[in-house]
């Protein structure tokens, strides 16, 4: 089950990358830096770090319960 789900996710990711390319006759978008607002700091720094910490904590608790 896990292997099929991983394969499906990888195929989907490849499809997204293949279809998300800019056509040749359009100019490429000019990337602008992300403004350091409070919302962006929370969205791009605090939430991902909190998720990683939660996942580490959850996996340790689950492993301890199995023993």
C-alpha positions in Angstrom: 0.0 0.0 0.0 2.7 2.4 1.0 4.7 1.7 -2.2 1.7 2.3 -4.5 1.0 5.5 -2.8 4.6 6.7 -3.1 4.6 5.7 -6.8 1.3 7.6 -7.4 2.7 10.7 -5.7 5.9 10.6 -7.8 3.9 10.2 -11.0 1.6 13.1 -10.1 4.6 15.3 -9.2 6.2 14.6 -12.6 3.0 15.4 -14.3 2.7 18.7 -12.5 6.2 19.7 -13.4 5.7 18.7 -17.0 2.5 20.7 -17.5 3.6 23.7 -15.5 6.3 24.9 -17.9 6.1 28.3 -19.5 5.5 28.3 -23.3 8.3 29.7 -25.5 6.5 32.6 -26.9 5.7 34.1 -23.4 8.3 36.0 -21.4 9.4 34.3 -18.2 7.9 35.7 -15.0 10.1 38.0 -13.0 10.4 36.5 -9.5 10.0 39.1 -6.8 11.4 38.5 -3.3 8.9 37.6 -0.6 8.2 40.5 1.6 9.2 39.8 5.3 5.7 40.5 6.8 4.5 38.8 9.9 2.2 36.6 7.9 5.0 35.4 5.6 7.3 34.7 8.5 4.7 32.6 10.2 3.7 30.9 6.9 7.2 30.1 5.6 9.2 29.6 8.8 7.2 28.9 11.9 4.6 26.5 10.5 7.1 24.2 8.7 9.4 24.1 11.7 6.4 23.4 14.0 5.3 20.6 11.6 8.7 18.9 11.6 8.9 19.1 15.4 5.4 17.7 15.7 6.2 14.8 13.4 9.4 13.9 15.2 7.5 14.0 18.5 4.6 11.9 17.1 6.9 9.3 15.7 8.8 8.9 19.0 5.5 8.6 20.9 4.2 6.0 18.5 7.5 4.0 18.6 7.4 4.1 22.5 3.8 2.8 22.6 4.8 -0.2 20.4 7.4 -1.3 22.9 
